[in-house]
Amino acid sequence: MEAKSLTDFRSNICVNLSEYRSIVEAPECVEALNKILNELDTLGFGKLVQNFCMQHEPDKAENILFEILVCQMLRRNQDVQVLQYEPSEAISPPDFRFRLHGVTFDIQVKQLCNIKNEITRRLFQRECRRHLSRIPKPWLINFRVDDHFTRQHLNPFFAYLKRSIDQFSPMRTFTHFLGEPHYSWESDERTLVQFSFVEKPSKEPGICPGFIYVMATGTGLMSSIETVAFHKGVQRLLKDSRSSLSQPASSTQANLLVMQAVHPILFAEQTMPDALYGPNRLFRHGKFSNICGLILVSSRVWLFSDHFECVYFPHPSHLHNIQSHPKLFENMMFHIRPEWRRQLS
């Protein structure tokens, strides 16, 4: 019997992951991901593959890539049964539902971005589409934005881009993130934006946003405002997950948020306990009480990693239920606070 030929997802990979130069410039990585997408499509995860192919915005494509990673890790566990992606019978479905040793797991998969950086990226994406999408150049534009860039700089910057567009040309070499040639925009003698252009593989006219990187503060250290932003970011993801993790948690029903903090959020593992269990704790009695816990995946883990390093932060309301739940990932560590040991004994 003749083997079924592979669907060619390579153009989707190169467009959607244009910010991942380590992938799109490495043919072996593109081929490996193309093979993974074909396997998922064949095994009944066509909706996950379709969601990836439709996400042309780098941030959203990155989120779907993390879902693909989690799906791959779950598939590697031979004890996982009836693995479903966004089960159709649910009104607000979890990302994944499956059974493991008699326990049903509903999990949501999210990435945590720096709040201030996320707002800046969204502003750049919105303004880029508003000002540049009708310019008949088949390009993506990549940005490196200084931390001192503010909303007041948006209009002058995009006005400069529009009137100077004929002076620019797309990258010819990829010596670093922005490649060559790349360009700069200054205000008050400070370089606030560096940018470069990439030819779209599809050659479709209109300049679209590509990778948008917001630089950290000059000290490179986490300040108190970063801790507050981290707390708000985790809270937002927990809120977003509540409607999908709606089944009553029990010894046979586990509801989990699986989260990865993306670069440049540093020390997420050390910061998480304060956000969940500190003075303004998110995991207090009656708060997110239908979520059994949060699994934080190491930022070192990516699609082609062999191991899934992660830490399980349980909700104190479900300590006894969690004791009945099987371990989800082989390299998962549990965050157990000293005051819980008496409850668990």
Backbone hydrogen bonds in HBPLUS format (Angstrom, degrees):
<---DONOR---> <-ACCEPTOR-->    atom                        ^
c    i                          cat <-CA-CA->   ^        H-A-AA   ^      H-
h    n   atom  resd res      DA  || num        DHA   H-A  angle D-A-AA Bond
n    s   type  num  typ     dist DA aas  dist angle  dist       angle   num
A0013-ILE N   A0009-PHE O   3.02 MM   4  6.30 156.4  2.08 154.9 162.3     1
A0014-CYS N   A0010-ARG O   2.99 MM   4  6.21 164.3  2.01 151.1 154.3     2
A0015-VAL N   A0011-SER O   3.05 MM   4  6.18 154.9  2.12 147.3 153.5     3
A0016-ASN N   A0012-ASN O   2.90 MM   4  5.84 165.7  1.92 151.4 155.3     4
A0017-LEU N   A0013-ILE O   2.96 MM   4  5.69 148.3  2.07 142.2 149.9     5
A0020-TYR N   A0017-LEU O   2.87 MM   3  5.35 148.0  1.97 114.7 124.4     6
A0023-ILE N   A0020-TYR O   2.94 MM   3  5.44 149.8  2.03 112.3 121.4     7
A0024-VAL N   A0020-TYR O   3.01 MM   4  6.30 161.2  2.04 168.8 167.1     8
A0025-GLU N   A0021-ARG O   3.00 MM   4  5.49 149.3  2.09 138.5 144.1     9
A0026-ALA N   A0023-ILE O   3.03 MM   3  5.27 159.4  2.08 109.4 115.9    10
A0029-CYS N   A0026-ALA O   2.89 MM   3  5.40 131.0  2.13 115.0 127.7    11
A0030-VAL N   A0026-ALA O   3.13 MM   4  6.49 160.6  2.17 156.4 162.4    12
A0031-GLU N   A0027-PRO O   2.90 MM   4  6.07 161.1  1.94 149.7 155.0    13
A0032-ALA N   A0028-GLU O   2.97 MM   4  6.06 149.6  2.07 133.3 141.9    14
A0033-LEU N   A0029-CYS O   2.93 MM   4  6.16 163.5  1.96 153.3 156.7    15
A0034-ASN N   A0030-VAL O   2.87 MM   4  6.01 154.0  1.94 145.6 153.8    16
A0035-LYS N   A0031-GLU O   2.93 MM   4  6.14 149.1  2.02 144.2 151.9    17
A0036-ILE N   A0032-ALA O   3.00 MM   4  6.33 152.5  2.08 143.6 151.2    18
A0037-LEU N   A0033-LEU O   2.92 MM   4  6.19 164.0  1.95 155.3 158.3    19
A0038-ASN N   A0034-ASN O   3.11 MM   4  6.31 152.9  2.18 140.9 148.1    20
A0039-GLU N   A0035-LYS O   2.92 MM   4  6.19 154.7  1.98 148.7 155.8    21
A0040-LEU N   A0036-ILE O   2.91 MM   4  6.17 165.1  1.93 156.2 159.8    22
A0041-ASP N   A0037-LEU O   2.96 MM   4  6.08 157.5  2.01 144.0 150.5    23
A0042-THR N   A0038-ASN O   2.97 MM   4  6.15 157.1  2.02 147.1 152.9    24
A0043-LEU N   A0039-GLU O   2.96 MM   4  6.13 146.1  2.08 147.3 156.7    25
A0045-PHE N   A0040-LEU O   2.79 MM   5  4.99 155.5  1.85 161.6 153.2    26
A0044-GLY N   A0041-ASP O   3.47 MM   3  5.60 165.6  2.49 105.4 107.1    27
A0048-LEU N   A0045-PHE O   3.12 MM   3  5.43 122.8  2.47 103.9 117.1    28
A0049-VAL N   A0045-PHE O   3.16 MM   4  6.56 158.9  2.20 151.7 157.7    29
A0050-GLN N   A0046-GLY O   2.79 MM   4  5.99 158.4  1.84 148.5 155.1    30
A0051-ASN N   A0047-LYS O   2.85 MM   4  6.02 156.7  1.91 145.4 151.6    31
A0052-PHE N   A0048-LEU O   3.11 MM   4  6.37 152.8  2.18 143.6 150.3    32
A0053-CYS N   A0049-VAL O   2.98 MM   4  6.28 163.0  2.01 151.8 156.4    33
A0054-MET N   A0050-GLN O   2.99 MM   4  6.16 143.9  2.12 149.9 159.0    34
A0055-GLN N   A0052-PHE O   3.22 MM   3  5.43 152.3  2.30 105.5 113.4    35
A0061-ALA N   A0057-GLU O   2.91 MM   4  6.08 164.9  1.93 164.1 169.0    36
A0062-GLU N   A0058-PRO O   2.87 MM   4  5.99 148.0  1.98 145.7 154.3    37
A0063-ASN N   A0059-ASP O   3.11 MM   4  6.46 146.3  2.23 140.4 148.9    38
A0064-ILE N   A0060-LYS O   3.06 MM   4  6.43 157.7  2.11 150.5 155.6    39
A0065-LEU N   A0061-ALA O   2.89 MM   4  6.11 148.0  1.99 143.4 153.0    40
A0066-PHE N   A0062-GLU O   3.06 MM   4  6.37 144.7  2.19 142.2 150.7    41
A0066-PHE N   A0063-ASN O   3.13 MM   3  5.15 121.6  2.49  93.4 107.5    42
A0067-GLU N   A0063-ASN O   3.05 MM   4  6.48 147.4  2.16 142.3 151.6    43
A0068-ILE N   A0064-ILE O   2.89 MM   4  6.24 151.8  1.97 148.8 156.4    44
A0069-LEU N   A0065-LEU O   2.99 MM   4  6.29 151.0  2.08 141.8 149.6    45
A0070-VAL N   A0066-PHE O   2.97 MM   4  6.31 162.4  2.00 152.1 155.4    46
A0071-CYS N   A0067-GLU O   2.88 MM   4  6.10 160.6  1.92 149.7 155.7    47
A0072-GLN N   A0068-ILE O   2.90 MM   4  6.13 155.8  1.96 148.8 155.0    48
A0073-MET N   A0069-LEU O   2.99 MM   4  6.31 155.2  2.05 150.2 156.9    49
A0074-LEU N   A0070-VAL O   2.91 MM   4  6.19 156.7  1.97 153.3 159.5    50
A0075-ARG N   A0071-CYS O   2.92 MM   4  6.12 153.0  1.99 147.2 155.0    51
A0076-ARG N   A0072-GLN O   3.08 MM   4  6.32 137.2  2.27 140.0 150.7    52
A0077-ASN N   A0074-LEU O   3.14 MM   3  5.36 142.8  2.28 102.0 112.2    53
A0080-VAL N   A0077-ASN O   3.08 MM   3  5.67 165.0  2.10 119.2 123.8    54
A0081-GLN N   A0099-ARG O   2.81 MM  18  5.06 168.3  1.82 156.8 159.4    55
A0099-ARG N   A0081-GLN O   2.89 MM  18  5.06 167.2  1.91 148.0 151.2    56
A0084-GLN N   A0097-ARG O   2.82 MM  13  5.25 155.9  1.88 157.7 165.5    57
A0097-ARG N   A0084-GLN O   3.05 MM  13  5.25 150.4  2.14 139.3 146.1    58
A0086-GLU N   A0095-ASP O   2.87 MM   9  4.80 155.2  1.93 118.2 126.4    59
A0090-ALA N   A0087-PRO O   3.32 MM   3  6.00 161.2  2.36 116.9 121.8    60
A0096-PHE N   A0107-ILE O   3.15 MM  11  5.41 159.3  2.20 153.9 156.5    61
A0107-ILE N   A0096-PHE O   2.98 MM  11  5.41 166.6  2.00 155.1 158.0    62
A0098-PHE N   A0105-PHE O   3.11 MM   7  5.44 148.3  2.22 143.5 152.5    63
A0105-PHE N   A0098-PHE O   2.78 MM   7  5.44 169.4  1.79 162.1 165.8    64
A0100-LEU N   A0103-VAL O   2.84 MM   3  5.28 157.3  1.89 148.2 155.3    65
A0103-VAL N   A0100-LEU O   3.09 MM   3  5.28 161.9  2.12 111.5 117.2    66
A0104-THR N   A0252-THR O   2.94 MM 148  6.09 167.0  1.95 145.5 141.1    67
A0254-ALA N   A0104-THR O   2.86 MM 150  6.19 168.3  1.87 163.9 167.9    68
A0106-ASP N   A0254-ALA O   2.89 MM 148  6.27 162.9  1.92 166.7 172.6    69
A0256-LEU N   A0106-ASP O   2.96 MM 150  6.41 160.9  2.00 158.2 164.5    70
A0108-GLN N   A0256-LEU O   2.96 MM 148  6.46 153.5  2.03 155.8 164.3    71
A0258-VAL N   A0108-GLN O   2.77 MM 150  6.01 175.2  1.77 176.9 176.1    72
A0110-LYS N   A0258-VAL O   2.96 MM 148  6.36 160.0  2.00 156.6 162.6    73
A0260-GLN N   A0110-LYS O   3.13 MM 150  6.69 142.8  2.28 143.7 154.7    74
A0112-LEU N   A0260-GLN O   2.88 MM 148  6.06 159.5  1.92 137.6 144.0    75
A0262-VAL N   A0112-LEU O   3.08 MM 150  6.15 162.0  2.11 155.5 159.3    76
A0118-GLU N   A0114-ASN O   2.70 MM   4  5.83 151.7  1.78 154.5 164.1    77
A0119-ILE N   A0115-ILE O   2.99 MM   4  6.26 157.7  2.04 154.3 158.6    78
A0120-THR N   A0116-LYS O   3.11 MM   4  6.38 161.9  2.14 148.1 152.9    79
A0121-ARG N   A0117-ASN O   2.87 MM   4  6.12 159.8  1.91 151.3 156.8    80
A0122-ARG N   A0118-GLU O   2.99 MM   4  6.21 159.4  2.03 147.4 152.8    81
A0123-LEU N   A0119-ILE O   2.98 MM   4  6.24 155.1  2.04 149.3 156.2    82
A0124-PHE N   A0120-THR O   2.98 MM   4  6.26 159.7  2.02 151.6 156.8    83
A0125-GLN N   A0121-ARG O   2.86 MM   4  6.12 159.5  1.90 152.6 158.5    84
A0126-ARG N   A0122-ARG O   2.91 MM   4  6.07 164.6  1.94 149.3 153.5    85
A0127-GLU N   A0123-LEU O   2.90 MM   4  6.06 172.9  1.91 155.2 157.3    86
A0128-CYS N   A0124-PHE O   2.83 MM   4  5.77 150.5  1.92 142.9 151.6    87
A0129-ARG N   A0125-GLN O   3.11 MM   4  6.29 162.5  2.14 146.4 150.2    88
A0130-ARG N   A0126-ARG O   2.99 MM   4  6.20 154.9  2.05 145.7 153.6    89
A0131-HIS N   A0127-GLU O   2.90 MM   4  5.94 157.8  1.95 148.2 152.6    90
A0132-LEU N   A0128-CYS O   2.79 MM   4  5.39 156.6  1.84 144.6 152.2    91
A0135-ILE N   A0132-LEU O   3.07 MM   3  5.39 159.6  2.11 112.7 119.3    92
A0207-ILE N   A0132-LEU O   3.33 MM  75  5.39 153.0  2.41 136.8 129.2    93
A0137-LYS N   A0135-ILE O   2.71 MM   2  5.71 143.3  1.84 104.6  96.2    94
A0139-TRP N   A0137-LYS O   2.85 MM   2  5.54 136.3  2.04 106.7  93.9    95
A0206-GLY N   A0137-LYS O   3.10 MM  69  5.29 128.3  2.37 103.7 115.4    96
A0200-LYS N   A0138-PRO O   2.85 MM  62  5.62 168.7  1.86 148.8 146.4    97
A0208-CYS N   A0139-TRP O   3.11 MM  69  6.60 155.9  2.17 147.3 151.6    98
A0140-LEU N   A0198-VAL O   2.73 MM  58  5.05 150.0  1.82 146.4 156.9    99
A0198-VAL N   A0140-LEU O   2.79 MM  58  5.05 151.7  1.87 145.4 152.2   100
A0141-ILE N   A0208-CYS O   2.93 MM  67  6.27 150.9  2.02 159.7 166.6   101
A0210-GLY N   A0141-ILE O   2.81 MM  69  5.20 156.2  1.86 145.8 137.6   102
A0142-ASN N   A0196-SER O   2.82 MM  54  5.35 161.5  1.85 156.2 162.3   103
A0196-SER N   A0142-ASN O   3.06 MM  54  5.35 147.6  2.17 139.8 147.4   104
A0143-PHE N   A0211-PHE O   2.80 MM  68  6.26 159.7  1.84 159.1 165.9   105
A0213-TYR N   A0143-PHE O   2.92 MM  70  6.11 173.2  1.92 148.0 149.2   106
A0144-ARG N   A0194-GLN O   2.73 MM  50  5.06 150.1  1.82 158.0 158.0   107
A0194-GLN N   A0144-ARG O   2.92 MM  50  5.06 156.8  1.97 144.4 152.0   108
A0145-VAL N   A0213-TYR O   2.76 MM  68  6.11 161.3  1.79 157.6 164.2   109
A0215-MET N   A0145-VAL O   2.78 MM  70  5.92 167.9  1.79 165.1 169.0   110
A0146-ASP N   A0192-LEU O   2.75 MM  46  4.84 176.6  1.76 150.3 149.5   111
A0149-PHE N   A0146-ASP O   3.06 MM   3  5.61 167.6  2.08 119.1 122.3   112
A0153-HIS N   A0150-THR O   2.99 MM   3  5.52 154.8  2.05 112.7 120.4   113
A0154-LEU N   A0151-ARG O   3.06 MM   3  5.42 156.2  2.12 111.2 118.3   114
A0157-PHE N   A0153-HIS O   3.02 MM   4  6.02 158.9  2.06 153.6 160.1   115
A0158-PHE N   A0154-LEU O   2.98 MM   4  6.19 173.8  1.98 164.5 165.0   116
A0159-ALA N   A0155-ASN O   2.91 MM   4  5.94 148.8  2.01 149.0 158.0   117
A0160-TYR N   A0156-PRO O   3.01 MM   4  6.16 150.2  2.10 140.1 147.6   118
A0161-LEU N   A0157-PHE O   3.00 MM   4  6.40 153.5  2.07 146.9 154.4   119
A0162-LYS N   A0158-PHE O   3.05 MM   4  6.22 163.9  2.08 144.8 148.1   120
A0163-ARG N   A0159-ALA O   3.12 MM   4  6.34 165.3  2.14 150.8 154.2   121
A0164-SER N   A0160-TYR O   3.03 MM   4  5.99 132.8  2.26 142.9 154.8   122
A0164-SER N   A0161-LEU O   3.27 MM   3  5.23 134.4  2.49  94.2 106.5   123
A0167-GLN N   A0164-SER O   2.84 MM   3  5.55 163.0  1.87 127.1 133.0   124
A0168-PHE N   A0165-ILE O   3.19 MM   3  5.59 166.1  2.21 112.8 117.1   125
A0171-MET N   A0197-PHE O   2.73 MM  26  5.85 158.9  1.77 153.5 152.3   126
A0172-ARG N   A0180-GLU O   2.70 MM   8  5.97 168.4  1.72 153.6 153.0   127
A0173-THR N   A0180-GLU O   3.22 MM   7  5.33 163.8  2.25 149.4 152.8   128
A0180-GLU N   A0173-THR O   2.97 MM   7  5.33 157.1  2.02 145.4 147.2   129
A0179-GLY N   A0176-HIS O   3.05 MM   3  5.05 125.8  2.36  98.7 113.9   130
A0183-TYR N   A0195-PHE O   2.78 MM  12  5.33 168.8  1.79 162.2 165.9   131
A0195-PHE N   A0183-TYR O   2.86 MM  12  5.33 156.0  1.92 141.7 148.2   132
A0185-TRP N   A0193-VAL O   2.82 MM   8  5.25 146.1  1.93 158.7 161.0   133
A0192-LEU N   A0185-TRP O   3.00 MM   7  6.10 147.9  2.10 152.2 160.8   134
A0193-VAL N   A0185-TRP O   3.34 MM   8  5.25 164.6  2.37 146.4 147.3   135
A0187-SER N   A0190-ARG O   2.96 MM   3  5.43 155.0  2.02 147.3 152.2   136
A0190-ARG N   A0187-SER O   3.10 MM   3  5.43 148.1  2.20 107.4 116.5   137
A0203-LYS N   A0200-LYS O   3.05 MM   3  5.08 147.0  2.16 102.6 112.5   138
A0220-GLY N   A0217-THR O   3.04 MM   3  5.51 137.7  2.22 111.4 122.7   139
A0226-GLU N   A0223-SER O   3.02 MM   3  5.34 134.0  2.24 104.2 116.5   140
A0227-THR N   A0224-SER O   3.06 MM   3  5.18 122.4  2.41  97.9 112.0   141
A0228-VAL N   A0224-SER O   3.16 MM   4  6.57 155.6  2.22 149.9 156.1   142
A0229-ALA N   A0225-ILE O   2.91 MM   4  6.11 159.3  1.95 144.3 150.4   143
A0230-PHE N   A0226-GLU O   2.82 MM   4  5.99 151.0  1.90 144.1 152.2   144
A0231-HIS N   A0227-THR O   3.03 MM   4  6.27 161.3  2.07 147.6 151.7   145
A0232-LYS N   A0228-VAL O   2.97 MM   4  6.28 162.4  2.00 152.7 157.2   146
A0233-GLY N   A0229-ALA O   2.84 MM   4  6.01 151.1  1.93 145.9 154.4   147
A0234-VAL N   A0230-PHE O   2.99 MM   4  6.26 162.2  2.02 156.2 159.4   148
A0235-GLN N   A0231-HIS O   2.97 MM   4  6.16 161.6  2.00 149.1 154.9   149
A0236-ARG N   A0232-LYS O   2.92 MM   4  6.10 153.5  1.99 145.1 151.7   150
A0237-LEU N   A0233-GLY O   3.15 MM   4  6.44 157.5  2.20 146.7 151.9   151
A0238-LEU N   A0234-VAL O   2.97 MM   4  6.24 155.0  2.03 151.6 158.8   152
A0239-LYS N   A0235-GLN O   2.90 MM   4  6.15 158.7  1.95 150.0 156.0   153
A0240-ASP N   A0236-ARG O   2.88 MM   4  6.10 157.9  1.93 147.7 154.0   154
A0241-SER N   A0237-LEU O   3.11 MM   4  6.20 131.1  2.36 134.6 146.2   155
A0241-SER N   A0238-LEU O   3.15 MM   3  5.12 133.2  2.38  93.8 106.6   156
A0242-ARG N   A0239-LYS O   3.29 MM   3  5.41 146.6  2.41 101.9 110.7   157
A0244-SER N   A0241-SER O   3.14 MM   3  5.52 131.4  2.39 107.5 120.1   158
A0245-LEU N   A0241-SER O   2.99 MM   4  6.13 141.3  2.14 154.7 166.8   159
A0250-SER N   A0253-GLN O   3.03 MM   3  4.90 167.3  2.04 133.3 136.7   160
A0253-GLN N   A0250-SER O   3.33 MM   3  4.90 161.3  2.37  94.2  99.7   161
A0292-CYS N   A0255-ASN O   2.77 MM  37  5.37 139.2  1.93 143.1 156.4   162
A0257-LEU N   A0293-GLY O   3.24 MM  36  6.64 162.4  2.27 152.2 157.2   163
A0295-ILE N   A0257-LEU O   2.80 MM  38  6.17 164.7  1.82 159.1 164.4   164
A0259-MET N   A0295-ILE O   2.78 MM  36  6.05 167.6  1.79 165.6 169.7   165
A0297-VAL N   A0259-MET O   2.72 MM  38  6.00 167.7  1.74 163.0 167.4   166
A0265-ILE N   A0262-VAL O   3.05 MM   3  6.01 165.8  2.07 134.7 136.4   167
A0270-GLN N   A0267-PHE O   3.15 MM   3  5.33 123.1  2.49 100.0 113.6   168
A0271-THR N   A0267-PHE O   2.97 MM   4  6.17 144.4  2.10 149.4 160.4   169
A0272-MET N   A0268-ALA O   2.87 MM   4  5.82 147.6  1.97 153.0 159.0   170
A0275-ALA N   A0271-THR O   3.38 MM   4  6.72 157.8  2.44 149.6 156.0   171
A0275-ALA N   A0272-MET O   3.02 MM   3  5.12 113.7  2.48 100.3 116.6   172
A0276-LEU N   A0272-MET O   2.97 MM   4  6.18 157.6  2.02 162.2 168.6   173
A0277-TYR N   A0273-PRO O   2.72 MM   4  5.52 157.4  1.77 147.4 154.5   174
A0278-GLY N   A0274-ASP O   2.85 MM   4  4.20 139.5  2.01 117.5 121.6   175
A0282-LEU N   A0275-ALA O   3.01 MM   7  6.30 147.4  2.12 139.1 149.1   176
A0283-PHE N   A0276-LEU O   2.97 MM   7  5.05 154.9  2.03 127.1 134.9   177
A0281-ARG N   A0278-GLY O   3.04 MM   3  4.72 133.2  2.27 124.6 117.1   178
A0287-LYS N   A0284-ARG O   2.97 MM   3  5.40 160.6  2.01 139.1 138.8   179
A0291-ILE N   A0288-PHE O   3.12 MM   3  5.70 165.2  2.15 118.0 122.0   180
A0315-HIS N   A0292-CYS O   2.76 MM  23  5.33 167.7  1.77 140.1 136.1   181
A0294-LEU N   A0313-PHE O   2.90 MM  19  5.14 161.6  1.93 140.9 144.8   182
A0313-PHE N   A0294-LEU O   2.74 MM  19  5.14 175.7  1.74 160.3 161.7   183
A0296-LEU N   A0311-VAL O   2.83 MM  15  5.24 158.3  1.87 159.3 156.6   184
A0311-VAL N   A0296-LEU O   2.91 MM  15  5.24 152.4  1.99 138.6 146.3   185
A0298-SER N   A0309-GLU O   2.95 MM  11  5.67 174.0  1.95 148.7 150.3   186
A0301-VAL N   A0298-SER O   3.09 MM   3  5.62 161.9  2.12 114.0 119.4   187
A0305-SER N   A0302-TRP O   2.93 MM   3  5.45 163.7  1.95 131.2 130.6   188
A0333-MET N   A0310-CYS O   2.93 MM  23  6.33 165.0  1.96 150.9 153.1   189
A0312-TYR N   A0333-MET O   2.67 MM  21  6.04 163.9  1.70 165.2 170.7   190
A0335-HIS N   A0312-TYR O   2.87 MM  23  5.94 163.1  1.90 167.0 161.5   191
A0318-HIS N   A0315-HIS O   2.89 MM   3  5.69 167.8  1.91 130.3 134.3   192
A0322-ILE N   A0318-HIS O   2.85 MM   4  5.96 162.7  1.88 159.5 164.4   193
A0323-GLN N   A0319-LEU O   3.24 MM   4  6.49 139.0  2.42 138.1 147.3   194
A0324-SER N   A0321-ASN O   2.92 MM   3  5.48 146.7  2.03 112.4 121.9   195
A0325-HIS N   A0322-ILE O   3.01 MM   3  5.04 151.8  2.09 102.7 111.7   196
A0332-MET N   A0329-PHE O   3.29 MM   3  5.38 145.9  2.42 119.8 115.6   197
A0340-TRP N   A0337-ARG O   2.94 MM   3  5.51 156.3  1.99 118.9 126.7   198
A0341-ARG N   A0338-PRO O   3.22 MM   3  5.66 151.6  2.31 111.4 118.5   199
A0343-GLN N   A0340-TRP O   2.93 MM   3  5.22 116.4  2.34 103.6 119.5   200
A0344-LEU N   A0340-TRP O   3.02 MM   4  6.31 147.5  2.13 153.5 163.6   201
A0345-SER N   A0341-ARG O   3.03 MM   4  6.09 121.6  2.38 137.3 150.9   202
A0345-SER N   A0342-ARG O   3.34 MM   3  5.19 144.0  2.47  92.9 102.8   203
